[in-house]
């Protein structure tokens, strides 16, 4: 969001909301934004962890298959 959008939101907020209530609403909006950011970071971390786990499982299967093929060649 750019400066122009923020200024527009501020102007609309001042027109719609009483100026005395504005600081309280800004604090609430900041808390909401920080909470949403924390949630986004948490979800991103969980997705990254799941992708890493999936990659590890795939690599483990490849390694087991390669080991099995190696053992079969050496048994002959």
SVG drawing of the C-alpha trace seen along z (x, -y; Angstrom):
<svg xmlns="http://www.w3.org/2000/svg" viewBox="-19 -15 48 78">
<polyline fill="none" stroke="black" stroke-width="0.4" points="0.0,0.0 1.5,-3.3 1.5,-6.7 -1.4,-8.0 -3.6,-5.1 -2.7,-5.7 -3.5,-9.4 -6.8,-8.7 -7.7,-6.3 -6.7,-8.8 -8.8,-11.6 -11.8,-9.3 -11.3,-8.2 -11.2,-11.8 -14.3,-12.6 -16.3,-9.5 -14.9,-9.0 -14.7,-11.6 -11.2,-12.9 -11.2,-11.9 -11.8,-8.3 -9.1,-8.2 -6.1,-7.4 -8.0,-4.5 -9.0,-3.1 -5.4,-3.5 -4.1,-1.5 -6.7,1.2 -5.9,1.3 -2.2,1.7 -2.9,4.6 -5.0,6.2 -2.3,5.7 0.4,7.1 -1.8,10.1 -2.4,10.8 1.3,10.5 2.1,12.9 -0.5,15.4 0.9,15.1 4.4,15.7 3.2,18.8 1.4,20.2 4.4,19.6 6.7,21.3 4.3,24.3 4.2,24.5 8.0,24.3 8.3,27.1 5.9,29.3 7.7,28.8 11.1,29.6 9.6,32.7 8.1,33.8 11.5,33.3 13.2,35.3 10.8,38.1 11.2,38.2 15.0,38.1 14.8,40.9 12.8,43.0 15.3,42.3 18.2,43.3 16.5,46.5 15.8,47.4 19.4,46.6 20.7,48.7 18.4,51.6 19.7,51.4 23.3,51.3 22.7,54.3 21.2,56.2 24.1,55.5 26.6,56.5 24.7,59.8 25.1,60.9"/>
</svg>
